[in-house]
Amino acid sequence: MANHDIPSPGLGTYRNTDHGECVDSVRTALEVGYRHVDTAEAYGNEAAVGEGIAAADVDDDVFLATKVLHPRFTDDYSAGSIEANVRSCLDRLDVESVDLLYGVHWPAGGYDPETTFEVLAALHDEGLFDRLGVCNVTVDQLEEARDASAVPVSVLQAEMHPLLPQQDLREYCEANGIAFVAYAPLGNGRVLDEPEIREIADDRGVSPARVSIAWCLEKGTIPIPKATGRDHIEDNWRARDLDLTDAEVERIDAIDDVERQYSPDYAPDW
């Protein structure tokens, strides 16, 4: 279950748009034990995420990831716009660099791999980010990004949970040394009502959320569950200590109720 040295699980911050609540949840998560925080320019909360990290009473480094190029955030995919977007992200986060930059949040709008990754290579050389990733792409689009980029594309982020196991993407990533970051590991809450998940949770005396996150960990992915309250933040974190049996993993694998939770009109042809 290697995770390519990216702290796991991480804290997702999608839809965490109340500034004060976001600051508090990031600070709380880091004080609970998380060391990986995920945000994006399109989330509108980078400033709060940066404040939460700065406010946390922790000594260890925090692995910080953000994303650019979302079609609902920008319609300008020119080289100058891409560079300006990345620099603006860093300004809002109040950092000089990030550990991971997802160079495309959704491959839509005017996204052009050649232009995008040429700009990102220059910004990488300047030291504005360490690792380069992409989000919400197909295997073909991932290969296209890797071919276009002088900087290794070492991380993929995609929706992944027991109702969307992403077998093909995971196998491709494993074969090519790419870390798989799983967003929506609870299936937007849908997984929590799945009978197999609930039965395993009841048998183990834990929450369905913890079972789902533990399953994602068993699959070698890096789940980034979203949570704001301390109870849920702590519960998600404790999934690290839940070792599912082979039989339990197989029961979850056998769920055939496939449901993709995020497929907007600008999504790829999955």
HELIX and SHEET records of a PDB file:
HELIX    1   1 HIS A   19  VAL A   32  1                                  14    
HELIX    2   2 GLU A   41  TYR A   43  5                                   3    
HELIX    3   3 GLU A   46  ALA A   55  1                                  10    
HELIX    4   4 ALA A   79  LEU A   93  1                                  15    
HELIX    5   5 PRO A  113  ASP A  125  1                                  13    
HELIX    6   6 VAL A  139  ALA A  148  1                                  10    
HELIX    7   7 GLN A  167  ALA A  175  1                                   9    
HELIX    8   8 GLY A  187  ASP A  193  5                                   7    
HELIX    9   9 PRO A  195  ARG A  204  1                                  10    
HELIX   10  10 PRO A  208  GLU A  218  1                                  11    
HELIX   11  11 ARG A  230  TRP A  237  1                                   8    
HELIX   12  12 ARG A  238  ASP A  241  5                                   4    
HELIX   13  13 ASP A  246  ASP A  253  1                                   8    
SHEET    1   A 8 LEU A  11  GLY A  12  0                                        
SHEET    2   A 8 HIS A  36  ASP A  38  1                                        
SHEET    3   A 8 PHE A  63  LYS A  67  1                                        
SHEET    4   A 8 VAL A  98  TYR A 102  1                                        
SHEET    5   A 8 PHE A 129  CYS A 135  1                                        
SHEET    6   A 8 VAL A 153  GLU A 159  1                                        
SHEET    7   A 8 ALA A 179  TYR A 183  1                                        
SHEET    8   A 8 ILE A 222  PRO A 223  1                                        
END                                                                             
